[in-house]
Amino acid sequence: MTDIPRRAMSRTVKLAALPLGFAGRTVLGMGKRVTGLASDVISAEIQQRTAEQLFSVLGQLKGGAMKFGQALSVFEAALPEEVAAPYRQALTKLQEAAPPLPVASVHKVLASQLGPAWRDRFVSFDDSPAAAASIGQVHRAVWRMPDGTDRDVAVKIQYPGAGDALLADLKQLSRLGGMFRAIQPGLDVKPLLSELRERITEELDYELEAESQRAFAAAYADDPEIYVPAVFSASPRVLVTEWVEGIPLADIIRDGSEQQRNEAGRLMATLHLSAPARAGLLHADPHPGNFRLLPDGRLGVIDFGAVARMPEGTPEPIGRIAGLALRGDAAEVMAGLRAEGFVSTDEPVDAQALLDFLRPMLEPVAAEEFRFTRAWLRAEAARLASPRSPAYQFSRQLNLPPSYLLIHRVTLGSIGVLCQLEAKAPYRGILERWLPGFAPVS
């Protein structure tokens, strides 16, 4: 079994078994309720067992399951610690490693994409992958440049049949909503899965990824803070780019110094907020495996498969309304959100209650500096996601317009990474520089 389609039956069986295990644990919980065990203990036990099984299976899979696991991993900081522990262990592995393709399959892809004489284009090629991801794996090599010089490169090779596997896995995962709600009440994974399905075609096209990476590289050329590696060759299933040596953000999250954590957080926030203005693009895959802290202090960005095109930059109302909320102008906040479609024009909504709902979310930019923490994110998750919370009930009166869905998801993902880093930085100043419409708070 050398490619993803030939493993499809095994993968489908693993995914299909997950709801059955969850159903059994739910029945176990009901039985314990009859014997008088406290409901909060039952809930915690079911959460932990469900998480352990779910993340163990995700960690064994490529295709859509792994892509989904990577996308969800940035929210790990919002989970209770007893649930987050197995989550963190399994999904950190997802960010940096996966079972490799056989060498013969690697060579076959290279020959089909670079031609039968593909070896002549390299000075050397390491058959053992240096890293693996959801739809491909990366090999280290030395590329022979047209001028005769040599360059250390990363060669990304797409798994055969990756597209079919992604679609099959995401279809299976869409049936697991109940499991994720058991782990985190109020968590709805369907919008995330829908968006991942929509972006599959783009991520499978390495030539499109190369175009995005070149645009980012041009926008950040000679930048003192952000580094984007050059693209040397691109075909539909093989991408050759400059090799980037640095500390993966997953390592910094695990055991980095406070200075490294703070600087990594500041640079990630800078990339997220500046890219739409500088490149007309938004990096849409903010999981730690896509970033490196370089020896010279810059943030290296190494994956551009998921990119949102924003030729007009970040929508101005986001910054304007955030500034109005920080200044306490409830009426103008209401008017701005209603105009953008966040608030229905038909339903009555209390303007002050809306402002009170929003202000905790803006705490990171209410002061000159802020430290994102897991505790802060857990508190916000509990406030917004628990069906018993007044904020959750109020949120049901609001909408998320389709045009803001991707921006919302990427922002949440970036915040998740900042909380994993526990990074302190002057986030308000970054917004003031890069977010259109965001007026300084007096």
C-alpha positions as CSV (number, residue, x, y, z in Angstrom):
1,M,0.0,0.0,0.0
2,T,2.0,2.9,-1.3
3,D,-0.5,5.7,-1.7
4,I,-3.4,7.3,0.1
5,P,-6.3,5.7,-1.9
6,R,-5.1,2.2,-1.2
7,R,-5.2,3.0,2.5
8,A,-8.7,4.5,2.2
9,M,-10.6,1.5,3.7
10,S,-8.4,1.3,6.8
11,R,-8.7,5.1,7.3
12,T,-12.4,5.0,6.8
13,V,-12.8,2.2,9.4
14,K,-10.8,4.2,11.9
15,L,-12.8,7.3,11.4
16,A,-16.1,5.4,11.4
17,A,-15.2,3.7,14.7
18,L,-15.0,7.1,16.5
19,P,-18.7,7.8,16.9
20,L,-19.3,4.2,18.2
21,G,-16.7,4.7,20.9
22,F,-18.3,8.0,21.8
23,A,-21.7,6.4,22.0
24,G,-20.4,3.8,24.4
25,R,-18.9,6.4,26.7
26,T,-22.1,8.4,26.7
27,V,-24.1,5.3,27.7
28,L,-21.5,4.7,30.4
29,G,-22.0,8.2,31.6
30,M,-25.8,7.6,31.8
31,G,-25.2,4.5,33.8
32,K,-23.0,6.3,36.3
33,R,-25.6,9.0,36.7
34,V,-28.1,6.3,37.8
35,T,-25.6,5.2,40.5
36,G,-25.3,8.8,41.7
37,L,-21.8,9.8,40.4
38,A,-21.6,13.6,40.0
39,S,-22.5,14.9,36.5
40,D,-19.4,17.1,36.3
41,V,-17.1,14.2,37.0
42,I,-18.9,12.1,34.3
43,S,-18.5,15.0,31.9
44,A,-14.8,15.4,32.5
45,E,-14.2,11.6,32.2
46,I,-16.1,11.4,28.9
47,Q,-14.3,14.5,27.6
48,Q,-10.9,13.0,28.4
49,R,-11.6,9.6,27.0
50,T,-13.2,11.0,23.9
51,A,-10.2,13.4,23.4
52,E,-7.7,10.5,23.8
53,Q,-9.4,8.3,21.2
54,L,-10.1,11.1,18.7
55,F,-6.6,12.6,18.7
56,S,-5.0,9.2,18.7
57,V,-6.8,8.3,15.4
58,L,-6.2,11.7,13.9
59,G,-2.5,11.4,14.6
60,Q,-2.3,8.2,12.5
61,L,-4.0,9.7,9.4
62,K,-3.0,11.7,6.4
63,G,-5.4,13.4,4.1
64,G,-8.4,15.4,5.4
65,A,-8.2,14.0,8.9
66,M,-4.7,15.4,9.4
67,K,-5.6,18.7,7.7
68,F,-8.6,19.0,10.0
69,G,-6.4,18.1,13.0
70,Q,-3.9,20.8,12.1
71,A,-6.6,23.4,11.7
72,L,-8.2,22.5,15.0
73,S,-4.9,22.2,16.9
74,V,-4.6,26.0,17.2
75,F,-7.6,26.0,19.5
76,E,-6.0,23.5,21.9
77,A,-5.3,26.4,24.4
78,A,-9.0,26.9,24.9
79,L,-9.6,23.3,26.3
80,P,-9.5,22.3,29.9
81,E,-6.1,21.1,30.9
82,E,-7.1,17.5,31.5
83,V,-8.5,17.3,28.0
84,A,-5.8,19.4,26.4
85,A,-3.0,17.1,27.5
86,P,-3.8,14.2,25.1
87,Y,-4.9,16.8,22.5
88,R,-1.5,18.6,22.7
89,Q,0.5,15.5,22.5
90,A,-1.2,14.1,19.4
91,L,-1.6,17.3,17.5
92,T,1.9,18.6,18.1
93,K,2.9,15.4,16.3
94,L,0.5,16.3,13.5
95,Q,2.2,19.6,13.0
96,E,5.7,18.2,12.3
97,A,5.4,14.5,11.3
98,A,3.5,11.8,9.5
99,P,4.2,8.3,8.1
100,P,6.4,8.8,5.0
101,L,5.8,7.7,1.4
102,P,8.0,4.8,0.1
103,V,11.1,6.0,-1.7
104,A,9.9,4.5,-5.0
105,S,6.7,6.5,-4.8
106,V,8.7,9.7,-4.2
107,H,10.9,9.1,-7.2
108,K,7.8,8.3,-9.4
109,V,6.2,11.7,-8.5
110,L,9.5,13.5,-9.2
111,A,9.9,11.9,-12.6
112,S,6.3,12.7,-13.5
113,Q,6.6,16.3,-12.5
114,L,10.2,17.3,-13.2
115,G,10.9,14.8,-16.1
116,P,12.8,11.5,-16.3
117,A,16.1,13.3,-15.8
118,W,15.0,14.9,-12.6
119,R,18.2,13.9,-10.8
120,D,20.2,16.2,-13.1
121,R,18.4,19.2,-11.5
122,F,19.8,18.3,-8.1
123,V,23.3,18.2,-6.8
124,S,21.9,15.9,-4.0
125,F,18.5,14.7,-2.8
126,D,17.8,13.1,0.6
127,D,15.3,10.3,0.1
128,S,14.3,10.5,3.8
129,P,11.6,13.2,4.3
130,A,12.6,16.1,6.6
131,A,8.9,16.8,7.4
132,A,5.4,15.7,6.5
133,A,2.0,17.4,6.4
134,S,-1.6,16.7,5.4
135,I,-1.2,16.4,1.7
136,G,2.5,16.1,1.1
137,Q,6.0,15.6,2.5
138,V,9.2,17.7,2.4
139,H,12.6,16.5,1.4
140,R,15.9,18.4,1.8
141,A,18.1,18.7,-1.3
142,V,20.7,20.8,-3.1
143,W,19.3,22.5,-6.2
144,R,21.4,23.2,-9.2
145,M,20.7,26.9,-10.2
146,P,20.8,28.0,-13.9
147,D,23.9,30.1,-13.2
148,G,25.8,27.0,-11.9
149,T,25.5,27.9,-8.2
150,D,24.0,25.5,-5.6
151,R,21.2,26.3,-3.2
152,D,19.8,24.3,-0.2
153,V,16.2,23.6,-0.9
154,A,13.0,22.1,0.4
155,V,11.2,19.9,-2.1
156,K,7.5,19.5,-1.3
157,I,6.0,16.4,-2.9
158,Q,2.3,15.8,-2.9
159,Y,1.0,12.4,-1.9
160,P,-0.5,10.4,-4.8
161,G,-4.3,10.5,-4.5
162,A,-4.3,13.3,-1.9
163,G,-7.3,15.1,-3.3
164,D,-9.6,12.0,-3.1
165,A,-8.4,11.2,0.4
166,L,-9.0,14.8,1.6
167,L,-12.6,14.7,0.4
168,A,-13.3,11.3,1.8
169,D,-11.9,12.1,5.2
170,L,-13.7,15.4,5.5
171,K,-17.0,13.7,4.6
172,Q,-16.4,11.3,7.4
173,L,-15.3,13.9,9.9
174,S,-18.5,16.0,9.2
175,R,-20.4,13.3,11.0
176,L,-18.4,13.7,14.2
177,G,-19.9,17.0,15.5
178,G,-21.3,15.4,18.6
179,M,-17.8,14.2,19.7
180,F,-16.4,17.7,19.4
181,R,-19.3,19.1,21.4
182,A,-18.5,16.6,24.1
183,I,-14.9,17.8,24.3
184,Q,-15.9,21.5,24.1
185,P,-19.6,22.5,24.6
186,G,-20.7,25.0,21.9
187,L,-17.9,24.0,19.5
188,D,-19.4,23.6,16.0
189,V,-16.9,22.1,13.6
190,K,-19.1,22.1,10.5
191,P,-18.2,25.7,9.3
192,L,-14.5,24.8,9.6
193,L,-15.0,21.5,7.6
194,S,-17.0,23.4,5.0
195,E,-14.2,25.9,4.5
196,L,-11.5,23.2,4.4
197,R,-13.5,21.5,1.6
198,E,-13.7,24.8,-0.3
199,R,-10.0,25.3,-0.1
200,I,-8.9,21.8,-1.0
201,T,-8.6,22.6,-4.8
202,E,-6.3,25.5,-4.1
203,E,-4.1,23.6,-1.7
204,L,-3.6,20.8,-4.1
205,D,-2.3,23.1,-6.8
206,Y,1.4,23.7,-6.0
207,E,1.7,26.1,-8.9
208,L,-1.0,28.3,-7.3
209,E,0.9,28.0,-4.0
210,A,4.1,29.1,-5.7
211,E,2.3,32.2,-7.1
212,S,1.1,33.1,-3.6
213,Q,4.6,32.5,-2.1
214,R,6.2,34.7,-4.8
215,A,3.8,37.5,-4.0
216,F,4.5,37.3,-0.3
217,A,8.3,37.1,-1.0
218,A,8.1,40.3,-3.1
219,A,6.0,42.1,-0.5
220,Y,8.4,41.2,2.3
221,A,11.7,41.4,0.4
222,D,14.5,42.7,2.7
223,D,12.0,43.0,5.6
224,P,13.7,43.1,9.0
225,E,11.0,41.1,10.7
226,I,9.4,38.6,8.2
227,Y,11.2,36.2,5.9
228,V,9.6,34.4,3.0
229,P,11.8,31.8,1.1
230,A,12.3,32.1,-2.7
231,V,10.5,29.7,-5.1
232,F,12.9,27.9,-7.5
233,S,10.6,25.5,-9.4
234,A,6.9,24.7,-9.3
235,S,4.7,22.0,-11.0
236,P,1.2,20.8,-10.0
237,R,2.6,18.3,-7.5
238,V,6.2,19.3,-6.7
239,L,7.3,22.6,-5.3
240,V,11.0,23.5,-4.8
241,T,11.8,26.5,-2.5
242,E,14.7,27.8,-0.5
243,W,15.4,25.8,2.7
244,V,14.7,27.7,5.9
245,E,16.7,26.9,9.0
246,G,15.1,27.9,12.3
247,I,13.3,26.9,15.5
248,P,9.8,25.6,14.8
249,L,7.1,27.5,16.7
250,A,5.9,24.1,18.2
251,D,9.3,23.8,19.9
252,I,9.1,27.4,21.2
253,I,5.6,26.7,22.5
254,R,6.9,23.6,24.3
255,D,10.1,24.9,25.9
256,G,11.1,28.3,24.4
257,S,12.3,31.2,26.6
258,E,9.9,34.0,27.6
259,Q,11.8,36.3,25.2
260,Q,11.4,33.8,22.3
261,R,7.7,33.4,23.0
262,N,7.0,37.1,23.2
263,E,8.9,37.9,20.0
264,A,7.3,35.0,18.1
265,G,3.9,36.3,19.1
266,R,4.7,39.8,18.1
267,L,6.0,38.7,14.7
268,M,3.0,36.4,14.1
269,A,0.6,39.3,14.9
270,T,2.6,41.6,12.6
271,L,2.4,39.1,9.7
272,H,-1.4,38.5,10.2
273,L,-2.2,42.2,10.3
274,S,0.2,43.5,7.7
275,A,-0.1,40.9,4.9
276,P,-3.4,42.1,3.5
277,A,-2.1,45.7,3.2
278,R,1.4,44.8,1.9
279,A,0.7,41.7,-0.3
280,G,-3.1,41.9,-0.8
281,L,-3.1,38.4,0.7
282,L,-3.8,36.8,4.1
283,H,-1.9,33.7,5.3
284,A,-4.8,31.5,6.1
285,D,-3.1,28.5,7.9
286,P,-1.8,29.8,11.2
287,H,-0.7,26.6,12.8
288,P,2.8,26.4,14.4
289,G,4.3,24.0,11.9
290,N,4.2,26.7,9.3
291,F,6.6,29.1,11.1
292,R,10.2,29.2,12.2
293,L,12.1,31.7,14.4
294,L,15.3,32.3,12.5
295,P,18.7,32.8,14.0
296,D,18.7,36.5,12.9
297,G,15.4,37.0,14.8
298,R,13.0,37.1,11.8
299,L,9.9,35.0,11.5
300,G,10.3,32.5,8.6
301,V,7.0,31.5,6.9
302,I,7.3,28.2,5.0
303,D,3.8,27.2,3.7
304,F,1.5,29.2,1.5
305,G,-1.0,26.5,0.4
306,A,-3.9,28.2,2.2
307,V,-4.0,31.9,1.3
308,A,-6.9,34.3,1.0
309,R,-6.9,36.9,-1.7
310,M,-7.6,40.4,-0.3
311,P,-6.6,42.8,-3.1
312,E,-8.3,45.7,-1.2
313,G,-6.7,44.8,2.1
314,T,-8.5,44.1,5.4
315,P,-12.1,45.6,5.3
316,E,-12.0,49.1,6.9
317,P,-15.1,48.5,9.1
318,I,-13.2,45.9,11.2
319,G,-10.7,48.5,12.5
320,R,-13.3,51.3,12.7
321,I,-15.8,49.3,14.8
322,A,-13.1,48.0,17.1
323,G,-11.9,51.5,17.8
324,L,-15.5,52.7,18.5
325,A,-16.0,49.8,20.9
326,L,-12.8,50.6,22.8
327,R,-14.1,54.2,23.1
328,G,-17.4,53.0,24.4
329,D,-19.6,54.4,21.6
330,A,-22.4,51.8,21.8
331,A,-24.7,53.5,19.3
332,E,-22.0,53.7,16.6
333,V,-20.8,50.2,17.2
334,M,-24.4,49.0,16.7
335,A,-24.8,51.0,13.5
336,G,-21.5,49.7,12.1
337,L,-22.2,46.1,12.8
338,R,-25.7,46.4,11.4
339,A,-24.4,47.9,8.2
340,E,-22.0,45.0,7.8
341,G,-24.6,42.4,8.4
342,F,-23.5,41.2,11.9
343,V,-26.7,42.5,13.4
344,S,-30.1,41.8,11.7
345,T,-32.0,44.8,10.5
346,D,-35.2,43.2,11.6
347,E,-34.5,42.1,15.2
348,P,-34.2,44.6,18.1
349,V,-30.8,44.4,19.8
350,D,-29.8,46.4,22.9
351,A,-26.8,48.5,21.9
352,Q,-25.2,48.6,25.4
353,A,-25.6,44.9,25.8
354,L,-23.9,44.4,22.4
355,L,-21.0,46.6,23.5
356,D,-20.7,44.7,26.8
357,F,-20.6,41.4,24.8
358,L,-17.8,42.7,22.6
359,R,-15.5,44.5,25.1
360,P,-13.9,41.3,26.7
361,M,-12.8,40.2,23.2
362,L,-11.0,43.5,22.7
363,E,-9.1,43.2,26.0
364,P,-5.8,42.4,24.1
365,V,-5.8,45.8,22.5
366,A,-7.4,47.9,25.3
367,A,-4.0,48.5,26.8
368,E,-0.6,49.2,25.3
369,E,0.6,45.6,26.0
370,F,-1.2,42.3,26.7
371,R,-0.1,38.8,27.4
372,F,-2.2,36.1,25.7
373,T,-2.7,33.1,28.0
374,R,-4.4,29.8,27.9
375,A,-6.4,30.9,31.0
376,W,-7.7,34.0,29.2
377,L,-8.7,31.9,26.2
378,R,-10.4,29.3,28.3
379,A,-12.4,32.0,30.1
380,E,-13.5,33.5,26.8
381,A,-14.3,30.1,25.4
382,A,-16.5,29.4,28.4
383,R,-18.2,32.8,28.2
384,L,-19.0,32.4,24.5
385,A,-19.4,28.7,23.9
386,S,-21.3,27.4,27.0
387,P,-25.0,27.2,26.3
388,R,-25.6,28.4,29.9
389,S,-23.7,31.6,29.4
390,P,-25.6,34.9,28.9
391,A,-23.0,35.8,26.2
392,Y,-23.8,32.6,24.4
393,Q,-27.5,33.4,24.4
394,F,-26.8,36.9,23.2
395,S,-24.6,35.7,20.4
396,R,-27.5,33.8,18.9
397,Q,-28.9,37.2,18.0
398,L,-25.8,38.0,15.8
399,N,-24.7,36.8,12.4
400,L,-21.3,36.1,10.8
401,P,-21.5,37.4,7.2
402,P,-20.0,35.0,4.7
403,S,-17.5,37.6,3.6
404,Y,-16.0,37.7,7.1
405,L,-15.9,33.9,7.7
406,L,-12.3,33.3,6.6
407,I,-11.0,36.5,8.3
408,H,-12.8,35.4,11.5
409,R,-11.4,31.8,11.4
410,V,-7.8,32.9,10.7
411,T,-7.9,35.5,13.5
412,L,-9.2,32.9,15.9
413,G,-6.5,30.6,14.8
414,S,-3.8,33.2,15.3
415,I,-5.1,34.0,18.7
416,G,-5.0,30.3,19.6
417,V,-1.3,30.2,18.7
418,L,-0.6,33.4,20.7
419,C,-2.2,31.8,23.7
420,Q,-0.1,28.6,23.2
421,L,2.9,30.9,23.2
422,E,1.7,32.9,26.2
423,A,3.1,35.8,24.3
424,K,3.2,39.4,25.6
425,A,3.5,42.2,23.0
426,P,2.2,45.7,22.1
427,Y,-0.7,44.4,20.0
428,R,-2.6,47.7,20.0
429,G,0.3,49.4,18.4
430,I,0.4,46.7,15.7
431,L,-3.3,47.3,15.0
432,E,-2.8,51.1,14.9
433,R,-0.1,50.6,12.2
434,W,-1.7,48.0,10.0
435,L,-5.5,47.8,10.6
436,P,-7.4,50.2,8.4
437,G,-9.8,52.4,10.3
438,F,-8.4,51.6,13.7
439,A,-8.0,55.0,15.4
440,P,-5.6,55.3,18.3
441,V,-7.4,55.1,21.7
442,S,-7.0,58.2,23.7
